[in-house]
Amino acid sequence: MSSPSDQNAPRWYHGVTRYQWLVLIIASLGWVFDAFEGQLYNITRGEMLPDLLRAAQPTLGATELAGLVRAWGERFLGIFLIGGTIGGWLFSSLADRWGRMPVMALTILFYSVFSGLTAFASELWQVGALRFLVAMGVGGEWAVGAALVAEVFPKHARERAGGIFHATSVVGLWLAASVGLWVGAEWRTAYLVGIVPALLVLWVRLSVKEPDSWQHAKATKAERLGSFRELLGDPRWRSRAIFGALLAMVGLATFWGVVVAGQNLAEDLLRQLGTPAGEAASRAKIAFGFVQTTGAGIGMLAMGPLSVRLGRRRTFVIMHVAAFVTTFAVCWLPGYFLSYTLLLCLLPLFGFFAQGLHAGYAVYFPELFPTHLRATGAGFCFNTGRILAAPVLIWLSAWMKTALPLPVAISVLAGFFPLGLIFLRFLPETKGEDLPT
């Protein structure tokens, strides 16, 4: 039960200005389209990769083609993580040096333009190169948006605003799923749609001003803005950067290796139940893109309030443990009972925990670093997590999903979730604290 003081306390959004809401909207739209561009590949790869592989090797048999599609699918995800890491390092440091607004605009242009060019790819290496460049923009945009929201919103609203910012990625996943269903097998059209977010750049340039805290840091610490030497040289910031990156690695490795496999689990179960291949693929996109993702969105929205009530670390612990348990449930129970209805009931719960925990990064990482290193530190954590997760996808996940039954492979990859509990022991609790200056 809540105490009388809790009941009389003002709502978290009390005192939030119109401009602060505008910043949240713009940062969130950048992240929406960021997620859209990242997920577009996952939605379309089932049509794109067979087309390109058949064009390169017309004599491929069905079994061999299926194995290559699954293997190349995981490899391109690994390439995406590497590109996101490099872009995240580069653009997050530039955001501390040049300012939040110009770098946000640049990252949006990056992921929009190179996604649009993917529509004209005719060979696998071209897809790999373009996904790398898209990922650079995707990796940079998150750090800028997370830092901007944390700095603009007042202390009492910071956690909720950060959680809302990250949770809006669900809208990007819904958009990607909708576009995938709309274009069907015409995957090139989906990537042409991917250039639309470039229109957001003009709004960013006209509406967003640099936070006062960043302007003060520029005036007093100009030579130290975005310094990786200070981030990794100062023991206090170095420890937070390293263990924050390891925590993000757990979430990113499990997202691309475990969470997105909800679509594959749904398709495999439907085929076991005798559903025709085309219908199974379409229904699986809906199961993942809407049913599971709705649960993920609710989970991400819950991260802010949970972080306020329980603290950052305890909330992460609960989410990691629950994600581990629900992964086993979604992998094995529907197949054991041969029930697609049961799978549809479990997928939102799976998404709530396994993907919902990601919103905690937008809440937590900006709180770990001072203003002149905030985007750099948050970007280092999130995007170094990408590069650490990449080997899991390029080698381990690709091999396991080719050589083992899918539920077995996903269950083994879920073993990364408990690692997060270890890394959290080396990170501080920031509940109720001011942002470091």
C-alpha positions in Angstrom: 0.0 0.0 0.0 1.1 3.5 -0.7 1.6 6.0 2.1 -0.4 9.2 2.4 2.8 11.2 1.3 3.0 9.0 -1.8 -0.7 9.7 -2.6 -0.3 13.4 -2.2 3.0 13.6 -4.2 2.6 15.4 -7.6 2.5 13.3 -10.7 5.9 12.6 -12.3 5.0 14.8 -15.3 4.2 17.8 -13.1 6.2 20.8 -14.2 7.4 19.3 -17.4 7.4 22.1 -20.0 6.1 22.0 -23.6 9.7 22.2 -24.9 10.8 19.2 -22.8 7.9 17.2 -24.3 8.9 18.3 -27.7 12.5 17.1 -27.1 11.1 13.7 -26.0 8.9 13.5 -29.1 11.8 14.3 -31.5 14.3 12.1 -29.8 11.7 9.3 -29.7 10.9 9.6 -33.4 14.6 9.3 -34.1 14.7 6.1 -32.1 11.4 4.9 -33.7 13.0 5.1 -37.1 16.3 3.8 -35.7 14.4 0.6 -34.6 12.5 0.5 -37.9 15.7 0.5 -39.9 17.2 -2.2 -37.7 14.2 -4.4 -37.8 13.4 -4.0 -41.5 16.2 -6.5 -42.3 14.8 -9.1 -39.8 11.4 -8.7 -41.4 12.6 -8.9 -45.0 15.5 -11.3 -44.9 13.3 -14.3 -45.5 12.6 -13.0 -49.0 15.8 -11.0 -49.7 18.5 -13.6 -48.9 17.0 -16.4 -51.0 16.7 -14.0 -53.9 20.3 -13.0 -53.7 21.6 -16.5 -53.0 19.7 -18.0 -55.9 21.0 -15.2 -58.2 24.6 -16.1 -57.1 24.2 -19.9 -57.1 21.2 -21.0 -59.3 21.8 -24.7 -58.6 21.3 -24.6 -54.9 18.9 -27.2 -53.5 16.1 -26.4 -51.1 17.9 -27.8 -48.0 21.2 -26.2 -48.8 19.5 -22.9 -49.5 17.7 -23.0 -46.2 20.9 -23.6 -44.3 22.7 -20.7 -46.2 19.8 -18.3 -45.5 19.9 -19.0 -41.8 23.7 -18.8 -41.7 23.9 -15.5 -43.7 21.1 -14.1 -41.8 23.0 -14.4 -38.5 26.2 -13.2 -40.1 24.6 -10.0 -41.4 23.2 -9.4 -37.9 26.8 -9.7 -36.6 27.9 -7.2 -39.2 25.1 -4.9 -38.1 26.4 -5.0 -34.5 29.9 -4.2 -35.6 28.7 -1.2 -37.7 26.6 0.0 -34.8 29.6 -0.2 -32.4 31.8 1.9 -34.7 29.1 4.4 -35.4 28.1 4.5 -31.8 31.7 5.3 -30.7 32.2 7.9 -33.4 28.9 9.8 -33.2 28.5 9.6 -29.4 31.9 11.3 -29.0 31.0 13.9 -31.6 27.7 14.6 -29.8 29.7 15.6 -26.7 32.1 17.7 -28.9 29.8 19.2 -31.5 26.5 19.2 -29.6 23.5 16.9 -29.5 21.4 18.5 -32.3 23.8 18.4 -35.3 24.9 14.9 -34.6 21.4 13.6 -34.2 20.5 15.0 -37.6 23.6 13.4 -39.1 22.9 9.9 -37.7 19.3 10.0 -39.0 20.6 10.9 -42.5 23.1 8.0 -42.2 20.6 5.3 -41.5 17.9 6.6 -43.8 20.0 7.1 -47.0 21.9 3.8 -46.7 18.7 1.9 -45.9 17.2 3.3 -49.1 20.2 2.3 -51.1 19.7 -1.3 -50.0 16.8 -1.5 -52.4 19.3 -1.5 -55.2 21.6 -4.3 -53.8 22.2 -7.2 -56.2 24.9 -9.1 -54.3 25.4 -10.2 -50.7 28.5 -8.1 -50.1 26.5 -5.0 -51.1 23.9 -5.9 -48.4 26.6 -6.4 -45.9 28.3 -3.1 -46.6 25.0 -1.1 -46.6 23.8 -2.8 -43.4 27.2 -1.8 -41.8 26.6 1.9 -42.8 22.9 1.8 -41.6 24.1 0.4 -38.3 26.6 3.3 -37.9 23.7 5.8 -37.9 21.6 3.5 -35.7 24.3 3.1 -33.1 25.0 6.8 -32.9 21.4 8.0 -32.7 20.5 6.1 -29.6 23.3 7.6 -27.5 22.5 11.2 -28.6 18.8 10.7 -27.9 19.3 9.1 -24.5 21.7 11.8 -23.4 19.5 14.6 -24.6 16.4 13.3 -22.8 18.3 12.8 -19.6 19.7 16.3 -19.7 16.6 18.1 -20.7 14.1 16.5 -18.3 13.9 17.4 -14.6 15.3 14.9 -12.0 11.8 13.7 -10.9 10.8 12.8 -14.4 14.0 11.5 -15.8 13.5 7.8 -15.3 10.0 7.8 -16.9 11.1 10.0 -19.8 14.1 7.7 -20.5 11.9 4.6 -20.4 9.3 6.2 -22.7 12.1 7.2 -25.1 13.4 3.7 -25.4 9.9 2.1 -25.4 9.0 4.0 -28.5 11.2 1.6 -30.4 8.2 -0.7 -30.4 6.5 1.7 -32.8 9.4 1.2 -35.1 9.1 -2.6 -34.9 5.3 -2.3 -35.7 6.1 -0.1 -38.7 8.7 -2.6 -39.9 6.2 -5.5 -39.5 3.5 -3.5 -41.3 5.8 -2.6 -44.2 6.9 -6.2 -44.4 3.3 -7.4 -44.6 2.5 -4.7 -47.1 5.3 -5.4 -49.6 5.2 -9.2 -49.2 7.9 -10.7 -51.3 8.8 -7.3 -52.8 11.5 -6.7 -50.3 13.2 -3.9 -52.3 10.1 -1.7 -51.8 10.5 -2.0 -48.0 14.0 -0.5 -48.2 12.8 2.4 -50.3 10.3 3.3 -47.5 13.4 3.3 -45.3 14.5 6.7 -46.7 11.4 8.5 -45.3 13.0 9.2 -41.8 15.4 11.6 -43.5 12.5 14.1 -43.5 12.8 14.2 -39.6 16.2 16.0 -40.0 14.7 19.4 -40.8 12.5 19.3 -37.7 15.5 18.4 -35.6 17.5 21.3 -37.0 14.7 23.8 -36.4 13.3 22.7 -33.0 16.1 21.4 -30.8 18.6 23.6 -28.9 21.6 22.4 -27.0 20.9 21.6 -23.2 22.2 24.2 -20.8 24.3 21.6 -19.1 26.1 20.8 -22.3 26.7 24.5 -23.1 28.2 24.9 -19.6 30.4 21.9 -20.2 31.6 23.3 -23.5 32.5 26.6 -21.9 34.4 25.0 -18.9 35.7 21.6 -20.2 36.0 22.2 -24.0 39.3 20.2 -24.2 37.8 17.2 -22.4 34.5 16.9 -24.3 33.9 13.4 -25.6 37.3 12.2 -24.5 37.8 8.5 -24.6 41.1 9.0 -22.9 39.3 10.4 -19.8 36.4 7.9 -20.1 38.8 4.9 -20.0 41.6 6.6 -18.1 39.7 7.8 -15.0 39.1 4.7 -12.8 35.6 5.8 -11.8 34.3 6.3 -15.3 36.3 3.3 -16.7 34.7 0.8 -14.4 31.2 2.1 -15.2 32.0 2.0 -18.9 33.4 -1.5 -18.9 30.7 -3.1 -16.8 27.9 -1.1 -18.5 29.2 -2.4 -21.9 29.1 -6.0 -20.5 25.6 -5.5 -19.3 24.5 -4.2 -22.7 26.3 -7.1 -24.4 23.9 -9.5 -22.5 20.9 -7.6 -23.7 22.0 -7.2 -27.3 23.3 -10.7 -27.8 20.1 -12.1 -26.4 18.0 -9.7 -28.4 19.4 -10.7 -31.8 20.1 -14.3 -30.8 17.0 -15.1 -28.7 14.3 -12.4 -28.9 14.0 -12.0 -32.7 13.8 -15.9 -32.9 10.2 -15.6 -31.7 9.3 -15.2 -35.4 11.2 -18.4 -36.3 9.7 -20.3 -33.4 6.2 -19.3 -34.5 6.9 -20.3 -38.2 8.4 -23.6 -37.2 5.4 -24.5 -35.0 2.9 -23.5 -37.6 4.6 -25.8 -40.1 4.5 -28.6 -37.6 0.8 -28.1 -37.4 0.5 -28.4 -41.2 0.2 -24.7 -42.1 1.4 -24.0 -45.7 4.8 -22.3 -45.9 3.6 -18.9 -47.2 0.8 -18.6 -44.7 3.1 -19.8 -41.9 5.7 -17.1 -42.7 3.0 -14.4 -42.8 1.4 -15.4 -39.6 4.8 -15.7 -37.9 5.5 -12.0 -38.8 2.3 -11.0 -37.1 3.1 -13.1 -34.1 6.5 -11.5 -33.7 5.9 -8.1 -35.1 2.7 -7.3 -33.2 1.9 -9.9 -30.5 5.4 -10.3 -29.0 6.3 -6.7 -29.7 3.3 -5.4 -27.8 4.5 -7.3 -24.7 7.9 -5.8 -25.3 6.5 -2.3 -25.4 4.6 -2.7 -22.2 7.8 -4.1 -20.6 9.9 -1.1 -21.7 7.3 1.3 -20.5 7.4 -0.5 -17.1 11.1 -0.1 -16.7 10.9 3.6 -15.8 8.3 3.2 -12.9 10.0 0.0 -11.8 13.4 1.7 -11.7 11.9 4.5 -9.5 10.3 2.1 -7.1 12.9 -0.7 -6.9 16.1 1.0 -8.0 18.0 0.4 -11.3 20.0 -2.7 -10.3 17.2 -4.6 -8.6 14.9 -4.0 -11.6 17.5 -5.3 -14.0 18.0 -8.4 -11.8 14.3 -9.2 -11.9 14.1 -8.7 -15.7 17.1 -10.9 -16.4 15.9 -13.8 -14.3 12.4 -13.6 -15.7 13.7 -13.4 -19.3 15.8 -16.5 -18.7 12.7 -18.4 -17.4 10.3 -17.2 -20.1 12.7 -18.1 -22.9 12.5 -21.8 -21.8 8.7 -21.6 -21.6 8.3 -20.1 -25.1 10.8 -22.6 -26.6 9.3 -25.8 -25.2 5.8 -25.6 -23.9 4.0 -24.7 -27.2 5.9 -27.5 -29.0 5.2 -30.0 -26.3 1.4 -29.3 -26.4 1.4 -28.5 -30.1 -0.5 -25.4 -29.4 -0.1 -22.2 -31.4 -2.6 -20.5 -29.1 -0.3 -21.2 -26.1 2.6 -19.7 -28.1 0.6 -16.5 -28.7 -0.1 -16.3 -25.0 3.5 -16.7 -24.1 5.1 -14.4 -26.7 4.0 -11.1 -25.0 5.3 -12.3 -21.6 8.6 -13.3 -23.3 8.8 -9.9 -25.0 7.9 -8.1 -21.7 11.0 -9.4 -19.9 13.6 -10.3 -22.6 13.2 -7.1 -24.6 11.6 -4.8 -22.0 14.9 -4.7 -20.0 16.5 -2.7 -22.8 14.7 0.5 -21.8 16.7 0.3 -18.6 19.8 1.2 -20.7 18.3 4.6 -21.6 17.4 5.2 -18.0 20.7 4.0 -16.5 23.6 4.6 -18.8 23.3 8.5 -19.0 23.2 8.6 -15.2 26.6 6.9 -14.9 28.7 9.7 -16.6 29.3 13.5 -16.3 27.9 15.9 -18.9 31.1 16.2 -20.9 31.2 12.4 -21.3 27.5 11.6 -21.1 26.8 10.7 -24.8 30.3 9.2 -25.1 29.9 7.0 -22.0 26.3 6.0 -22.8 27.3 5.3 -26.4 30.4 3.3 -25.3 28.3 1.1 -23.0 25.5 0.4 -25.5 27.7 0.1 -28.6 30.6 -1.7 -27.1 27.9 -4.2 -26.1 27.2 -4.6 -29.8 30.8 -5.5 -30.7 31.0 -7.9 -27.7 27.7 -9.5 -28.9 28.8 -9.8 -32.5 30.8 -13.1 -32.1 27.7 -14.7 -30.5 25.8 -14.0 -33.7 28.5 -14.4 -36.4 29.8 -17.7 -35.1 27.9 -19.2 -32.1 24.3 -18.4 -33.0 24.8 -19.0 -36.7 26.3 -22.4 -36.1 23.8 -23.5 -33.4 20.7 -22.5 -35.4 22.0 -24.4 -38.4 23.3 -27.5 -36.5 20.8 -27.9 -33.7 17.0 -27.8 -33.4 15.8 -24.2 -33.0 14.4 -24.6 -29.4 17.7 -26.1 -28.3 19.8 -23.4 -29.8 17.7 -20.6 -28.4 17.6 -22.2 -24.9 21.4 -22.4 -24.9 21.8 -18.8 -26.0 19.4 -17.7 -23.2 22.3 -18.7 -20.9 23.6 -15.2 -21.4 20.8 -13.7 -19.3 22.3 -14.8 -15.9 25.6 -13.2 -16.9 23.9 -9.8 -16.4 23.5 -10.5 -12.7 27.3 -10.8 -12.3 28.0 -7.5 -14.2 25.4 -5.6 -12.1 27.4 -6.3 -9.0 30.1 -4.0 -10.2 27.8 -1.1 -11.1 26.5 1.6 -8.7 22.9 2.3 -7.9 21.9 5.7 -9.2 18.3 5.9 -7.9 17.5 9.4 -6.5 20.9 10.9 -7.5 21.6 14.0 -9.6 23.3 13.5 -12.9 27.1 13.6 -12.5 28.6 16.9 -13.6 
